[in-house]
Amino acid sequence: MRKAVLILGILSSFNANAWEACGTDAEGNTANCEYQIIDGTLTIRGTGNNGNIGYWYSSAQYDYVQPWKDKGVKNVVIEDTIKDLGSYAFYVMNIQNPVVIPESVTSISNAAFDGLRAPEVIIPDSVEIIEEKAFHHTVISSAIVIPDSVTTIKSNAFGFFGAANVDIVLSDKTQNIDSDALDSQNIRNIYCIGDIAQCQQNVGGQFAGKIKQASAKKINGVTYVYDKNGNLVTSSGHRKEKRIYTIEEANAVAKPTGNTVRIKYR
């Protein structure tokens, strides 16, 4: 009898961590994904040929109905089998670690991170379009680095930031920006990688005083951004190789102090 109870307990524990289908979304479509939550970490992976997380705002219920809602999620892992992040997938979630968007994603969906609180959202070089309200009301602790692969930023994509004094890093190659894509009140600086006059034209006159010249260097999956004086202003990314820092990486975050160099590690 004791053995039977022990086996049953093990099976129950195993099933608690099993993958669950995301199911039918708020529009009645089957989301092509499955998820599991272990120790507060939500992991989502795609199923089928096109991993689609689904659309999770129910106009009938006036509510957000993600299958992982109210399940104690503290961190999110999105696997590279996901191609479509879905709408309202991470609405008002409070995440403790950076959210890394996989390189399988080419478009950040409408309101995907609306209301999210997280230290950082890492946007990969694969992303070309940031849809409406993608980061609406989002509270992010660090700067938002938009890679030069992004050609289009739509209405309110970065509107009404929950946290004031947010820095944006933007390339002069991102030229199709809706006039209300950025929230001028809560953006402190826009660091322009490339031609600053082109950046000013791209984002509009209301940001003229906030656009500053910058440069960037990408090493081992991390983008380091420097102001016009060569000072490191922010970095963004996920180190691809977990190993000791190389000399090149150390130099990327080095700050000159006379004849010596002070190294700051991340």
Summary of the structure (lengths in Angstrom):
residues: 266
radius of gyration: 20.7
end to end distance: 53.0
largest distance: 77.7
contacts: 817
relative contact order: 0.08
helix: 13%
strand: 35%
